[in-house]
Amino acid sequence: MTTIAAVAVIAAAGGGYYAVTKLHKNAPAPAADPFPTALQPLMRQSLSEQTSVDGTLGYAGSYTVVVPSLSSGSSAGGVSSPGGGSPGTSSSSGATSSGASSGGTFTWLPAGGQVVRQGQRLYSVTNSPVVLLYGPVPVYRSLSAGMTGPDVQQLNSNLVALGDASKADLDPSSDYFSSETAAALGKLQSGLGLPQTGTLPLGQAVFEPSAVRVGNVTATLGAPVNPGSPVLTGTSDTRQAVAQVDPANLPDVSIGAHVSITLPGNQTTTGMVTSIGTTASSPSAGSSPSPGSGSAAGGSSAPAATVNVDIRLDHPSAAGALDQAPITVNITTSTVHNVFAVPAGALVAQPSGYGVEVAGPGGTRHIVPVTLGLFDDTQGLVQVTGSGLAAGQQVVVPKI
């Protein structure tokens, strides 16, 4: 009896399911399809093209605080050149003079990583606090009644912001040191435990554009305060990522462009480009050249120069406590909307270009020639156009 006949007989006896199943299990397994496929409806959607670059996660701004020095005139100088900023930060202000120009001893210094805000003590000289106030104009003179200037205006603004005066009593935009300024300043001094003089001696306050996140404290507790000596370096407390972009790719990068950021541990977050540098710089000496780089002589070359692109994080808390951490930044360089897209693996090479395979009635299939557009590496899709394409067509794609 043949196998087919045997199966028929057993099936007629009511045991057909068992017999067919047993024969199927004992039969050689069919060869697996090396390229399994599936059908996917063709739809219109949005795609974005990205470029991936190295970057650094840190904080915005680069500040250097130094003890002011009295100039040969009646005012005080001591403004130093802008800090270069460590990798991952960009200088949003120059170094700022501060401290006590009349000498003394450092009796309190902040710790690295500490954030000092408006109206709080930044450090102390001979047990007298030096207060942080907000403003872009560095301190360079003592302030008292009758004086005018942008430094007086930012003092008035701080006194109102800190609640030592109301807007009705003291105009925060005024650049005149009035009796109301003196009264409000006395309240601020009282709260800090300072003599209520109603004047602001040189070195009693530090003006910075924003809160200061202390980086390296260069002063030494118990050491004498020397005019012109550095006290500390720091940044703002605003989270920022900085991407190092090849100058050749800058035309594809724009302010407002959206980015995705891969953090250490492969966590991801998003951000937006806020500024683009205008000067290319090379990595610091001693850094390793990128893989594959080289030169005709010596077999190595200096790392290529890049331009810093500043990025604001959409979710700063995602960065946690990371500082100066290496990251990968995927910058969106172009976006298209309402276009046909297929997985890149669905493309079929043709003598004249590319096509996609479309399923027709009755299980038939045919190739539709297409022109390729934008590649979206994040989604693994490519834009396609062609006269034979229509929404809802079943396109043959790699089976996942």
ABEGO torsion letter per residue (X at the ends): XBAAAAAAAAAAAGAAAAAAAAAAAABBBBBBBABBBBBBBBBBBBBBBBBBBBBBBBBBEBBBBBBBBBBABABBBGBBBBBAEBBGBBBABBBBBBEBAAEEBBABBBBBGBBBBBGBBABBBGGBBBBBBBEABBBABBBBBGBBEAAAAAAAAAAAAAGABBAAABBAABABBBAAAAAAAAAAAAAAGBBBAGBBBBGABBBBABBBBBBBBABBBGBBBBBGBBABBBBBABBBBBBBBBAAAAAABBBGBBBBBBBBGGBBBBBBBABBBABBBBBBBGBBBBBGBBBABGGBBBBBBBBBBBBBBABAAAAEABBGBBBBBBBBABBBBGBBBBBAAABBBBAAEBBBBBBBBGGBBBBBBBBBBBBBAAAGBBBBBBAABBBGBBBBBBBX
